[in-house]
Amino acid sequence: MTRSLWHAALVLWTAASLIVSPLYAQAQQQAPSQSQSQTPPSQPQAQSAQNPAENQTSQQSTAVGPITPKRLQLHSDYWKGKKWFPEFFAPYSPRSVEQPALVNTPKIDQLILDGKLNLTLDDAISLALENNLDIRVQRYSAWIIDTGLLTAQAGGVPQTAAAQQVVLGAPPAASFDPVLTAQANLASALVPVNNIFTSGVGTTTVPQLNFHTANYNFSYVQGFHTGTAVQLQWQNQRQSTNSPGVFFNPAVYSTLNFQITQPLLNGCCRLPNTRFIIEAKNNQKIAGAQFSQAVITDITTTSDDYWELVYDREFVKVEQQAVAVSQKLYEDNKKQLEIGTMAPLDVLTAESQLATDKQNLVAAQTAKLLQETKLLNDITKNPVAPNLKDVEIVPTTPIETPEVVENIALDDLMNEAWQRRPEITQARLALENEKIEVKVTRNALLPSLTLFGFYQGQAYAGNQVVVSSQTLTGFAPDLTQPVVDVNGVPTSSPALYVPTPIFNTAVDVKRSGVGTALNQMINASNPTYEGGISLGLPLRNRAAQANNAHAQLSERQQEVAFQQLKNTIFVNVRQAQESLQQDRTQVDAAAEARKLAQQTLDAEQKKYQLGSSTSYQVVLRSRDLTLAQSTELRARVSLIEAAIAFNQAMGRTLEANKITLADAFRGKVSRTPNIPGALDADDPPPAPGDSWAPGKK
């Protein structure tokens, strides 16, 4: 290949890099990673959802599929940068983040009738997903993590990793986002000179040189995932002056500089330069697991509060029945006292029991009101809204005995829990990030060995004054050179002087400019080539050693924490399983005890009517029945709450309530509360394969 062809190829390669590099960088930002698009093995198959966009209409629906961390980012593309095409200025404009909606959803109004909020358990969970502020806070946390991924894709350090980065080393040397810089300036200067070649002989004042300069410079800089850094500079200068000692006036000076560097040891290859991208993607998945954990926690809390309210309301009824029994006993005894067939002590005993039962009723009613407030806070954004003032929450889901699910081998339960629990996903991904830090800091232990290459093409052009020809036209006496005799004495009469020839000079101006300079620059008329290798060798390298030791210790700590978490989950599952078994036994025992207490009270009342018993004995049996009823009610509600805790320990909460993370993330479930005609127009139709539909329980 000839020299001109080689330089032409270099110019074409440079131009291609200016076009391809930004597109390649943008494609890297937009392309989701393969690990992000696949479903992790630990993902429950029951977590399937639609993938609606934020502007999805009610007529659009998508197929049901596993919820992956990527699909979890519904309504969110904060990890994507704005495209410059077709709106060129889009990347330079801020993103609009909507204000949070802090008013209750209209479905609450649909459930209120005659001052009562009729609520099933499904309704309560649906409203919690729509209104619970903790879920919405976690949603913002996931979006904030998305911005960290966008920062990492640009070559920066995400804020979530900034504190760790201070300890474990420097960020990538170059930005993955290409930077195109243009600069233009004009300058004018008067420079005094003290030079005989410039000022001439016989000058009595200090002359001034006048310079007028214009600069037009362009540069392109980009870094790549392999650690490669590319810099291209195109500099242009035009200058005019009154100095007689220049070749071109005005003069045009152009240079093209191309430099490429590639680390060979420290900072080499993809991992050290893409560590924050990989970790940010893992953090995205961690944020998804944290959101799932928050949803599970809030659903569990809402369910527990719902059933506690059911218990409180039923317990109020038990206390009301106790008051009614005591009231009747007191009135009967009072009548018998009036006719003289009963002692005053029996009336006093019945009256004392009535007062005690009324006091217990007031306490039960107070507990019910407090539990209503707690549940109202779970299912609303604003529990003090005007339409919720003095509203009574009426749970309508009956108390039912859960199915037997605890008679499963413990090993099978543990394997399922370790796959489903979002805490395991978080710990596993955190451990992966620590392993990445170990590898990166191990690379940072190596010396700095950098291969670099440099090319520069220079060109000069401008207007040049050239003497083309001289013609002799005569002679003139040189008054400074008189004719002398042999003794060196000037001849004075007549005065004779040495003749000086006179020439007619023809001057041509050769004009050239930017075009000539660019032609010389492209053809490498004045090239400069440089290549080499640089070695940086820290003699003690203590900082890198400390960073690597810190990373390894953090990895070992995370491994221990991971095992500790597995053990904690083992304890949770075991306790939940035992609680289910015990509570189920207690329900049977409490039901039998309540039945016997009722029979005993009935028998005691018959004996009392026949005169073979006392009112004190009737009061005692009435207390026993009230206690038995309360114990049975508590046992039945505790069994339901134990089943809820068991689902939470196993990671089955979402599946058990037919909820997907997609529904939870967008804050609007695909199935609506059980209200006739309450299908919201904004709700999408059920996805194909769903066994339930909006409005269907």
C-alpha positions as CSV (number, residue, x, y, z in Angstrom):
1,M,0.0,0.0,0.0
2,T,1.4,3.4,-1.0
3,R,1.8,6.2,1.4
4,S,-1.2,8.2,0.1
5,L,-3.5,5.2,0.2
6,W,-2.4,4.5,3.8
7,H,-3.3,8.0,4.8
8,A,-6.6,7.9,3.0
9,A,-7.5,4.7,4.9
10,L,-6.5,6.4,8.2
11,V,-8.8,9.3,7.4
12,L,-11.7,7.0,6.5
13,W,-11.3,5.0,9.7
14,T,-11.3,8.2,11.7
15,A,-14.5,9.4,10.1
16,A,-16.1,6.0,10.6
17,S,-15.2,6.1,14.3
18,L,-17.0,9.5,14.6
19,I,-20.2,8.0,13.3
20,V,-20.1,4.4,14.6
21,S,-18.9,5.1,18.1
22,P,-21.8,7.2,19.3
23,L,-24.3,4.7,17.8
24,Y,-22.4,1.8,19.4
25,A,-22.4,3.5,22.8
26,Q,-26.1,4.2,22.5
27,A,-26.9,0.7,21.5
28,Q,-24.9,-0.6,24.6
29,Q,-27.1,1.6,26.8
30,Q,-30.4,0.4,25.3
31,A,-29.6,-3.3,24.9
32,P,-30.7,-5.2,28.0
33,S,-28.2,-7.8,29.3
34,Q,-28.8,-11.4,28.8
35,S,-28.9,-12.1,32.5
36,Q,-31.5,-9.4,32.9
37,S,-33.8,-10.9,30.3
38,Q,-33.8,-14.4,31.7
39,T,-35.8,-15.7,34.6
40,P,-33.6,-16.7,37.6
41,P,-34.0,-20.2,38.7
42,S,-35.2,-19.0,42.1
43,Q,-38.1,-17.1,40.6
44,P,-41.4,-18.5,41.6
45,Q,-43.5,-19.7,38.7
46,A,-46.5,-18.2,40.4
47,Q,-45.2,-14.7,40.0
48,S,-46.5,-14.0,36.5
49,A,-47.9,-10.8,35.3
50,Q,-48.8,-8.5,32.5
51,N,-46.3,-6.1,31.2
52,P,-48.3,-2.9,30.5
53,A,-46.7,0.4,29.6
54,E,-47.6,3.6,31.3
55,N,-49.8,4.8,28.4
56,Q,-51.5,1.4,28.0
57,T,-55.2,1.6,27.4
58,S,-57.8,-0.7,28.7
59,Q,-58.0,-2.4,25.4
60,Q,-54.4,-3.6,25.4
61,S,-53.1,-6.7,27.2
62,T,-50.0,-8.8,27.1
63,A,-49.3,-12.4,27.7
64,V,-48.6,-13.7,31.1
65,G,-45.0,-14.6,31.8
66,P,-42.6,-14.8,34.7
67,I,-41.8,-11.6,36.4
68,T,-38.1,-10.8,35.8
69,P,-36.3,-7.8,37.2
70,K,-36.4,-6.2,33.8
71,R,-40.1,-6.7,33.4
72,L,-40.6,-5.4,36.9
73,Q,-39.6,-1.9,35.8
74,L,-43.1,-1.0,34.7
75,H,-43.7,2.7,34.0
76,S,-40.0,3.1,34.5
77,D,-37.3,3.7,31.9
78,Y,-35.0,5.8,34.1
79,W,-32.2,3.4,33.2
80,K,-32.5,4.5,29.6
81,G,-31.1,7.8,28.3
82,K,-33.1,10.2,26.1
83,K,-32.4,9.6,22.4
84,W,-30.9,12.5,20.4
85,F,-32.9,11.4,17.3
86,P,-35.2,12.8,16.1
87,E,-35.1,15.5,18.9
88,F,-31.5,16.6,18.9
89,F,-31.8,18.6,22.2
90,A,-33.6,15.8,24.1
91,P,-30.5,14.6,25.9
92,Y,-29.9,18.1,27.2
93,S,-33.4,18.6,28.7
94,P,-34.4,17.4,32.2
95,R,-36.8,14.6,32.7
96,S,-40.2,15.3,34.0
97,V,-41.1,13.3,37.1
98,E,-44.7,13.4,38.0
99,Q,-45.9,14.6,41.4
100,P,-47.0,11.7,43.7
101,A,-50.7,11.2,44.0
102,L,-51.5,11.5,47.7
103,V,-55.2,11.2,47.5
104,N,-57.2,8.0,48.0
105,T,-58.3,6.0,45.0
106,P,-62.0,6.2,44.1
107,K,-62.6,2.5,44.8
108,I,-62.8,3.4,48.5
109,D,-65.8,5.5,47.8
110,Q,-67.4,2.7,45.9
111,L,-67.1,0.5,49.0
112,I,-68.8,3.0,51.4
113,L,-72.5,2.5,51.9
114,D,-74.5,4.3,54.6
115,G,-71.5,5.3,56.5
116,K,-70.0,1.8,56.5
117,L,-66.9,0.6,54.6
118,N,-67.9,-3.0,53.7
119,L,-64.6,-4.7,53.2
120,T,-63.6,-8.2,52.2
121,L,-60.0,-9.4,52.7
122,D,-59.4,-9.2,48.9
123,D,-60.8,-5.6,48.9
124,A,-58.4,-4.7,51.8
125,I,-55.4,-6.1,50.0
126,S,-56.4,-4.5,46.7
127,L,-56.8,-1.1,48.3
128,A,-53.5,-1.6,50.1
129,L,-51.7,-2.1,46.8
130,E,-53.3,1.0,45.4
131,N,-52.9,3.3,48.4
132,N,-50.2,2.0,50.8
133,L,-47.5,4.6,51.0
134,D,-44.8,2.1,52.0
135,I,-45.2,0.3,48.7
136,R,-45.0,3.6,46.8
137,V,-41.9,4.6,48.7
138,Q,-40.3,1.3,47.6
139,R,-41.3,2.0,44.0
140,Y,-39.3,5.2,44.1
141,S,-36.4,3.3,45.5
142,A,-36.5,1.0,42.5
143,W,-36.5,4.0,40.2
144,I,-33.6,5.6,42.0
145,I,-31.6,2.4,41.4
146,D,-32.5,2.7,37.7
147,T,-30.8,6.1,37.5
148,G,-27.7,4.5,39.0
149,L,-27.6,2.0,36.1
150,L,-27.9,4.9,33.6
151,T,-25.0,6.6,35.4
152,A,-22.9,3.5,35.1
153,Q,-23.7,3.0,31.4
154,A,-22.3,6.5,30.9
155,G,-19.0,5.5,32.6
156,G,-19.7,7.3,35.9
157,V,-20.0,6.1,39.5
158,P,-23.6,5.5,40.7
159,Q,-24.4,7.3,43.9
160,T,-25.2,4.0,45.6
161,A,-21.6,2.9,44.9
162,A,-20.0,6.2,45.6
163,A,-19.2,5.5,49.2
164,Q,-17.7,2.1,48.4
165,Q,-15.8,3.6,45.5
166,V,-13.9,5.9,47.8
167,V,-12.5,2.8,49.4
168,L,-12.0,0.4,46.5
169,G,-10.4,2.5,43.8
170,A,-11.0,4.9,40.9
171,P,-13.8,4.9,38.3
172,P,-13.1,4.2,34.6
173,A,-10.7,6.7,33.1
174,A,-12.9,7.7,30.2
175,S,-16.6,8.3,29.7
176,F,-18.5,5.7,27.7
177,D,-20.6,8.6,26.4
178,P,-18.7,10.2,23.5
179,V,-18.0,13.9,24.0
180,L,-17.9,16.2,20.9
181,T,-16.3,19.6,21.7
182,A,-16.3,22.7,19.4
183,Q,-14.4,25.9,20.2
184,A,-14.1,29.2,18.3
185,N,-12.4,32.4,19.3
186,L,-11.0,35.6,17.9
187,A,-8.0,37.5,19.2
188,S,-6.2,40.7,18.4
189,A,-2.9,41.7,19.9
190,L,-0.3,44.6,19.5
191,V,3.2,43.3,20.5
192,P,6.2,45.7,20.9
193,V,9.4,44.2,19.4
194,N,13.1,44.9,19.9
195,N,14.6,43.2,16.9
196,I,16.7,44.8,14.1
197,F,15.5,42.3,11.6
198,T,11.9,43.2,12.3
199,S,12.2,46.9,13.1
200,G,14.9,47.9,10.7
201,V,17.9,50.3,11.1
202,G,17.4,53.9,12.1
203,T,14.1,53.4,13.8
204,T,13.7,55.9,16.6
205,T,10.5,54.4,18.2
206,V,9.7,50.9,19.4
207,P,7.7,49.3,16.6
208,Q,4.5,47.2,17.2
209,L,3.5,44.0,15.5
210,N,-0.2,43.6,15.0
211,F,-1.7,40.1,15.1
212,H,-5.3,39.1,14.3
213,T,-6.0,35.4,15.1
214,A,-9.0,33.2,14.7
215,N,-9.2,29.6,16.1
216,Y,-11.7,26.9,15.2
217,N,-11.1,23.6,17.1
218,F,-13.0,20.4,17.3
219,S,-12.4,17.3,19.5
220,Y,-13.9,13.9,20.0
221,V,-13.3,11.8,23.1
222,Q,-14.7,8.4,24.0
223,G,-13.8,5.5,26.2
224,F,-14.8,1.8,25.6
225,H,-15.6,-1.1,27.9
226,T,-12.2,-2.7,27.2
227,G,-10.4,0.3,28.7
228,T,-9.5,1.7,25.3
229,A,-9.6,5.6,25.2
230,V,-9.7,7.4,21.8
231,Q,-9.2,11.1,21.3
232,L,-9.4,12.9,18.0
233,Q,-8.6,16.6,17.6
234,W,-8.9,18.9,14.6
235,Q,-7.4,22.4,15.2
236,N,-7.5,25.3,12.7
237,Q,-5.9,28.7,13.1
238,R,-5.9,31.8,10.8
239,Q,-3.6,34.6,11.5
240,S,-2.7,37.9,9.9
241,T,0.1,40.3,10.9
242,N,2.1,43.3,9.8
243,S,5.4,41.5,10.5
244,P,7.7,41.4,7.4
245,G,9.3,38.2,8.5
246,V,6.6,35.7,7.7
247,F,6.1,33.5,4.7
248,F,2.3,33.6,4.7
249,N,0.1,36.5,5.5
250,P,-2.6,35.8,6.3
251,A,-1.6,32.2,7.3
252,V,-3.8,29.2,7.8
253,Y,-2.5,26.4,10.1
254,S,-4.4,23.1,10.5
255,T,-3.5,20.0,12.5
256,L,-5.2,16.6,12.9
257,N,-4.3,14.7,16.1
258,F,-5.4,11.1,16.8
259,Q,-4.4,9.3,20.0
260,I,-5.4,5.9,21.3
261,T,-4.4,4.3,24.6
262,Q,-5.0,0.7,25.8
263,P,-4.2,-0.5,29.3
264,L,-2.5,-3.9,29.3
265,L,-2.5,-4.8,33.0
266,N,-4.2,-2.5,35.5
267,G,-7.5,-1.4,34.1
268,C,-7.4,-3.8,31.2
269,C,-10.4,-5.6,29.7
270,R,-14.1,-5.4,30.4
271,L,-14.6,-6.3,34.0
272,P,-12.6,-3.4,35.6
273,N,-14.3,-0.9,33.3
274,T,-17.9,-2.3,33.4
275,R,-17.9,-3.2,37.1
276,F,-20.4,-0.5,37.9
277,I,-22.7,-1.5,35.1
278,I,-22.8,-5.1,36.2
279,E,-23.3,-4.1,39.8
280,A,-26.0,-1.6,38.9
281,K,-27.9,-4.3,37.0
282,N,-27.6,-6.5,40.1
283,N,-28.8,-3.6,42.2
284,Q,-31.8,-3.4,39.9
285,K,-32.6,-7.0,40.7
286,I,-32.0,-6.3,44.4
287,A,-34.4,-3.4,44.2
288,G,-37.0,-5.7,42.6
289,A,-36.5,-8.2,45.5
290,Q,-36.7,-5.4,48.0
291,F,-39.9,-4.2,46.4
292,S,-41.3,-7.8,46.5
293,Q,-40.3,-8.1,50.2
294,A,-42.1,-4.8,50.9
295,V,-45.2,-5.9,49.1
296,I,-45.2,-9.2,51.0
297,T,-44.7,-7.4,54.3
298,D,-47.5,-4.9,53.6
299,I,-49.9,-7.6,52.5
300,T,-49.1,-9.6,55.6
301,T,-49.6,-6.6,57.8
302,T,-52.9,-5.7,56.1
303,S,-54.1,-9.2,56.4
304,D,-53.2,-9.4,60.1
305,D,-54.8,-6.1,60.8
306,Y,-57.9,-7.2,58.9
307,W,-58.3,-10.4,60.9
308,E,-57.5,-8.6,64.2
309,L,-60.4,-6.3,63.4
310,V,-62.6,-9.3,62.7
311,Y,-61.5,-10.7,66.1
312,D,-62.2,-7.4,67.8
313,R,-65.7,-7.1,66.3
314,E,-66.5,-10.7,67.2
315,F,-65.1,-10.2,70.7
316,V,-67.4,-7.2,71.1
317,K,-70.3,-9.5,70.2
318,V,-69.1,-12.0,72.8
319,E,-69.0,-9.2,75.4
320,Q,-72.4,-8.0,74.4
321,Q,-73.8,-11.5,74.9
322,A,-72.1,-11.6,78.3
323,V,-73.7,-8.3,79.2
324,A,-77.1,-9.5,78.0
325,V,-76.8,-12.7,80.2
326,S,-75.6,-10.7,83.2
327,Q,-78.4,-8.1,82.6
328,K,-81.1,-10.8,82.5
329,L,-79.7,-12.5,85.6
330,Y,-79.6,-9.2,87.5
331,E,-83.2,-8.3,86.5
332,D,-84.4,-11.8,87.5
333,N,-82.7,-11.7,90.9
334,K,-84.0,-8.2,91.5
335,K,-87.6,-9.3,90.8
336,Q,-87.1,-12.3,93.2
337,L,-85.7,-9.9,95.8
338,E,-88.8,-7.8,95.5
339,I,-91.1,-10.7,96.2
340,G,-88.9,-11.9,99.0
341,T,-87.7,-15.2,97.5
342,M,-84.0,-14.2,97.1
343,A,-81.3,-12.8,99.4
344,P,-79.8,-9.3,98.7
345,L,-76.4,-10.9,98.4
346,D,-77.4,-12.7,95.2
347,V,-78.7,-9.5,93.7
348,L,-75.4,-7.8,94.6
349,T,-73.4,-10.6,93.0
350,A,-75.4,-10.3,89.8
351,E,-75.0,-6.5,89.7
352,S,-71.3,-6.8,90.2
353,Q,-71.0,-9.2,87.3
354,L,-73.0,-6.9,85.1
355,A,-70.7,-4.0,85.9
356,T,-67.7,-6.1,85.1
357,D,-69.1,-7.2,81.8
358,K,-70.0,-3.7,80.8
359,Q,-66.4,-2.6,81.6
360,N,-65.1,-5.4,79.5
361,L,-67.5,-4.4,76.7
362,V,-66.2,-0.8,76.7
363,A,-62.6,-2.1,76.5
364,A,-63.5,-4.4,73.6
365,Q,-65.2,-1.5,71.8
366,T,-62.2,0.7,72.3
367,A,-59.8,-2.0,71.0
368,K,-62.1,-2.3,67.9
369,L,-62.0,1.4,67.2
370,L,-58.2,1.5,67.5
371,Q,-57.9,-1.5,65.1
372,E,-60.2,0.2,62.6
373,T,-57.8,3.1,62.6
374,K,-54.8,0.9,62.0
375,L,-56.5,-1.0,59.1
376,L,-57.7,2.3,57.6
377,N,-54.1,3.5,57.6
378,D,-53.0,0.3,55.8
379,I,-55.5,0.8,52.9
380,T,-55.5,4.6,52.4
381,K,-53.1,7.3,51.5
382,N,-55.0,9.9,53.6
383,P,-56.9,8.3,56.5
384,V,-58.2,11.7,57.5
385,A,-59.9,12.4,54.2
386,P,-63.4,14.0,54.6
387,N,-65.2,11.1,53.1
388,L,-63.7,8.7,55.7
389,K,-64.7,10.7,58.7
390,D,-66.7,8.6,61.2
391,V,-66.7,5.7,58.7
392,E,-67.1,2.2,60.2
393,I,-65.1,-0.6,58.7
394,V,-67.2,-3.8,58.4
395,P,-65.2,-6.9,57.5
396,T,-67.3,-9.2,55.4
397,T,-65.0,-12.2,54.9
398,P,-66.1,-15.0,57.2
399,I,-63.7,-16.9,59.5
400,E,-62.8,-20.1,57.9
401,T,-60.3,-22.8,58.8
402,P,-57.3,-22.8,56.4
403,E,-56.4,-25.9,54.5
404,V,-53.8,-28.2,55.9
405,V,-50.4,-27.2,54.4
406,E,-48.0,-28.0,57.1
407,N,-47.8,-31.7,56.7
408,I,-45.0,-31.4,54.2
409,A,-41.4,-32.7,54.6
410,L,-39.2,-30.0,56.1
411,D,-36.5,-30.5,53.5
412,D,-39.1,-29.7,50.7
413,L,-40.3,-26.7,52.6
414,M,-36.8,-25.3,53.0
415,N,-35.8,-25.8,49.4
416,E,-39.0,-23.9,48.4
417,A,-38.4,-21.1,50.9
418,W,-34.8,-20.7,49.8
419,Q,-36.0,-20.3,46.3
420,R,-38.9,-18.0,46.9
421,R,-37.9,-15.7,49.7
422,P,-36.8,-12.3,48.2
423,E,-34.3,-11.9,51.0
424,I,-32.3,-14.8,49.5
425,T,-32.3,-13.1,46.2
426,Q,-31.0,-9.9,47.7
427,A,-28.2,-11.7,49.7
428,R,-27.2,-13.7,46.6
429,L,-26.9,-10.7,44.4
430,A,-25.0,-8.7,47.1
431,L,-22.6,-11.6,47.2
432,E,-22.1,-11.5,43.5
433,N,-21.3,-7.8,43.7
434,E,-18.7,-8.5,46.4
435,K,-17.1,-11.2,44.2
436,I,-16.9,-8.6,41.4
437,E,-15.1,-6.2,43.7
438,V,-12.6,-8.9,44.6
439,K,-11.8,-9.4,40.9
440,V,-11.6,-5.7,40.2
441,T,-9.3,-5.0,43.2
442,R,-7.1,-7.9,42.2
443,N,-6.7,-6.4,38.8
444,A,-5.8,-3.1,40.5
445,L,-2.9,-4.8,42.2
446,L,-1.1,-5.1,38.8
447,P,1.3,-2.4,37.6
448,S,0.1,0.2,35.1
449,L,1.2,-0.8,31.6
450,T,-0.3,1.3,28.8
451,L,0.1,0.9,25.1
452,F,-0.4,4.2,23.2
453,G,-0.2,5.5,19.6
454,F,-0.3,9.0,18.3
455,Y,-0.6,10.5,14.8
456,Q,-0.4,14.2,13.8
457,G,-0.9,15.7,10.4
458,Q,0.1,19.4,10.0
459,A,-0.4,21.9,7.2
460,Y,0.5,25.5,6.5
461,A,-1.1,27.7,3.8
462,G,-2.0,31.3,3.1
463,N,-1.1,34.3,0.9
464,Q,2.6,34.3,-0.1
465,V,4.4,37.2,-1.8
466,V,6.9,35.9,-4.4
467,V,9.4,37.9,-6.6
468,S,8.9,36.5,-10.0
469,S,11.5,38.7,-12.1
470,Q,13.8,41.7,-12.1
471,T,14.7,44.0,-15.1
472,L,17.7,46.5,-15.2
473,T,16.4,49.9,-16.1
474,G,19.5,52.2,-15.3
475,F,22.0,53.4,-12.8
476,A,21.9,56.0,-10.0
477,P,24.8,57.4,-7.9
478,D,25.3,56.0,-4.5
479,L,25.9,59.1,-2.4
480,T,27.4,57.1,0.4
481,Q,30.1,55.6,-1.9
482,P,32.3,58.4,-3.6
483,V,35.1,57.6,-6.0
484,V,38.6,57.8,-4.4
485,D,42.2,58.0,-5.7
486,V,45.0,55.6,-5.1
487,N,45.7,57.3,-1.7
488,G,42.1,56.8,-0.6
489,V,41.2,60.5,-0.9
490,P,37.8,61.1,-2.4
491,T,37.8,62.9,-5.7
492,S,36.2,66.3,-4.9
493,S,36.1,67.9,-8.2
494,P,34.1,67.0,-10.1
495,A,32.4,64.8,-7.6
496,L,32.2,61.2,-8.7
497,Y,30.2,58.4,-7.0
498,V,29.9,54.7,-7.5
499,P,26.9,54.0,-9.7
500,T,24.1,51.7,-8.4
501,P,21.9,49.7,-10.8
502,I,18.2,50.2,-10.8
503,F,15.9,47.2,-11.3
504,N,12.2,46.9,-12.0
505,T,10.9,44.1,-9.7
506,A,7.7,42.1,-10.6
507,V,5.9,40.7,-7.5
508,D,3.3,37.9,-7.6
509,V,1.0,36.8,-4.7
510,K,0.3,33.1,-4.4
511,R,-3.0,32.7,-2.7
512,S,-4.1,29.6,-0.7
513,G,-6.2,28.9,2.3
514,V,-8.2,26.3,4.2
515,G,-8.6,24.0,1.2
516,T,-4.9,23.8,0.7
517,A,-4.3,23.3,4.4
518,L,-6.9,20.5,4.6
519,N,-5.4,18.8,1.5
520,Q,-2.0,18.8,3.0
521,M,-3.3,17.6,6.3
522,I,-5.2,14.7,4.7
523,N,-2.3,13.7,2.5
524,A,0.0,13.8,5.5
525,S,2.4,16.2,3.9
526,N,3.9,16.9,7.4
527,P,3.2,13.8,9.4
528,T,4.2,12.9,13.0
529,Y,4.0,9.4,14.2
530,E,4.5,8.2,17.8
531,G,3.9,4.9,19.5
532,G,5.1,3.4,22.7
533,I,4.4,1.8,26.0
534,S,4.5,3.3,29.5
535,L,5.0,1.5,32.8
536,G,3.9,2.7,36.2
537,L,5.2,0.5,39.0
538,P,4.2,1.4,42.6
539,L,7.0,0.3,44.7
540,R,5.0,-0.7,47.8
541,N,1.4,-0.7,46.4
542,R,-0.1,-0.6,49.9
543,A,-3.4,1.1,48.8
544,A,-4.2,-1.5,46.2
545,Q,-3.3,-4.3,48.8
546,A,-5.7,-2.7,51.3
547,N,-8.5,-2.4,48.8
548,N,-8.1,-6.1,47.7
549,A,-8.0,-7.2,51.4
550,H,-11.1,-5.1,52.1
551,A,-13.0,-6.6,49.2
552,Q,-12.1,-10.2,50.2
553,L,-13.1,-9.6,53.8
554,S,-16.4,-8.1,52.6
555,E,-17.0,-11.2,50.4
556,R,-16.3,-13.5,53.3
557,Q,-18.6,-11.5,55.6
558,Q,-21.3,-11.6,53.0
559,E,-20.9,-15.4,52.7
560,V,-21.4,-15.8,56.4
561,A,-24.4,-13.4,56.3
562,F,-25.9,-15.4,53.5
563,Q,-25.6,-18.6,55.5
564,Q,-27.0,-16.8,58.5
565,L,-30.0,-15.7,56.5
566,K,-30.6,-19.2,55.3
567,N,-30.5,-20.4,59.0
568,T,-32.9,-17.6,59.9
569,I,-35.3,-18.6,57.2
570,F,-35.1,-22.2,58.4
571,V,-36.1,-21.1,61.9
572,N,-38.9,-19.0,60.5
573,V,-40.3,-21.8,58.4
574,R,-40.0,-24.3,61.3
575,Q,-41.7,-21.9,63.7
576,A,-44.5,-21.2,61.2
577,Q,-45.0,-24.9,60.6
578,E,-45.2,-25.6,64.3
579,S,-47.5,-22.6,64.9
580,L,-49.9,-23.9,62.3
581,Q,-50.0,-27.3,63.8
582,Q,-50.4,-26.0,67.4
583,D,-53.0,-23.4,66.4
584,R,-55.0,-26.0,64.5
585,T,-55.0,-28.3,67.6
586,Q,-56.0,-25.3,69.8
587,V,-58.9,-24.5,67.5
588,D,-60.3,-28.0,68.0
589,A,-59.7,-27.9,71.7
590,A,-61.2,-24.4,72.1
591,A,-64.3,-25.4,70.1
592,E,-64.8,-28.4,72.4
593,A,-64.3,-26.3,75.5
594,R,-66.7,-23.7,74.3
595,K,-69.3,-26.4,73.6
596,L,-68.9,-27.9,77.1
597,A,-69.0,-24.4,78.7
598,Q,-72.3,-23.7,76.9
599,Q,-73.8,-27.0,78.1
600,T,-72.6,-26.4,81.6
601,L,-74.1,-22.9,81.7
602,D,-77.4,-24.3,80.4
603,A,-77.5,-27.0,83.0
604,E,-76.5,-24.5,85.8
605,Q,-79.3,-22.2,84.7
606,K,-81.9,-25.0,84.9
607,K,-80.6,-26.0,88.3
608,Y,-80.9,-22.3,89.4
609,Q,-84.5,-22.2,88.1
610,L,-85.3,-25.3,90.2
611,G,-83.7,-23.7,93.2
612,S,-80.8,-26.2,93.5
613,S,-78.1,-23.6,92.5
614,T,-77.2,-20.1,93.3
615,S,-76.8,-17.0,91.2
616,Y,-73.1,-17.0,92.0
617,Q,-72.7,-20.4,90.4
618,V,-74.6,-19.1,87.3
619,V,-72.3,-16.1,87.2
620,L,-69.3,-18.4,87.3
621,R,-70.6,-20.5,84.5
622,S,-71.4,-17.4,82.5
623,R,-67.8,-16.2,82.9
624,D,-66.6,-19.6,81.8
625,L,-68.6,-19.5,78.7
626,T,-67.5,-15.9,77.8
627,L,-63.9,-17.0,78.3
628,A,-64.4,-20.1,76.2
629,Q,-66.0,-18.2,73.4
630,S,-63.2,-15.6,73.5
631,T,-60.6,-18.4,73.5
632,E,-62.2,-20.1,70.6
633,L,-62.4,-16.9,68.6
634,R,-58.8,-16.1,69.4
635,A,-57.7,-19.5,68.4
636,R,-59.5,-19.4,65.0
637,V,-58.1,-16.0,64.2
638,S,-54.7,-17.0,65.3
639,L,-54.9,-20.0,63.0
640,I,-55.6,-17.8,60.1
641,E,-52.8,-15.4,61.0
642,A,-50.5,-18.4,61.4
643,A,-51.4,-19.5,57.9
644,I,-50.6,-15.9,56.7
645,A,-47.2,-16.1,58.6
646,F,-46.5,-19.5,57.0
647,N,-47.1,-18.1,53.5
648,Q,-44.8,-15.2,54.3
649,A,-42.1,-17.5,55.7
650,M,-42.4,-19.7,52.5
651,G,-42.5,-16.7,50.2
652,R,-46.0,-17.7,49.0
653,T,-47.8,-14.5,50.0
654,L,-48.2,-13.1,46.4
655,E,-49.3,-16.5,45.0
656,A,-51.7,-17.1,47.8
657,N,-53.4,-13.8,47.2
658,K,-53.3,-14.0,43.4
659,I,-51.1,-10.9,43.1
660,T,-48.3,-10.3,40.7
661,L,-45.4,-7.9,41.1
662,A,-46.6,-6.1,38.1
663,D,-49.9,-5.3,39.8
664,A,-48.1,-4.2,42.9
665,F,-45.6,-2.1,41.1
666,R,-48.2,-0.1,39.1
667,G,-50.4,0.1,42.2
668,K,-53.5,-1.2,40.5
669,V,-54.4,-4.8,40.6
670,S,-55.9,-6.5,37.6
671,R,-58.8,-7.8,39.6
672,T,-61.0,-5.2,41.3
673,P,-62.8,-5.3,44.7
674,N,-65.9,-7.3,44.9
675,I,-68.4,-4.5,44.1
676,P,-71.3,-4.9,41.7
677,G,-70.6,-2.7,38.7
678,A,-67.3,-1.5,40.1
679,L,-65.1,-2.5,37.1
680,D,-62.8,0.5,36.5
681,A,-62.5,1.6,32.9
682,D,-58.7,2.1,33.5
683,D,-58.3,-1.6,34.5
684,P,-56.9,-3.8,31.7
685,P,-58.7,-7.0,30.9
686,P,-57.4,-10.2,32.4
687,A,-54.4,-11.7,30.6
688,P,-54.8,-14.9,28.7
689,G,-54.4,-17.9,31.1
690,D,-55.7,-16.1,34.2
691,S,-58.0,-18.2,36.2
692,W,-59.7,-15.2,37.6
693,A,-61.1,-12.0,36.1
694,P,-61.8,-8.4,37.4
695,G,-64.7,-8.6,39.8
696,K,-64.3,-12.3,40.3
697,K,-63.2,-13.8,43.5
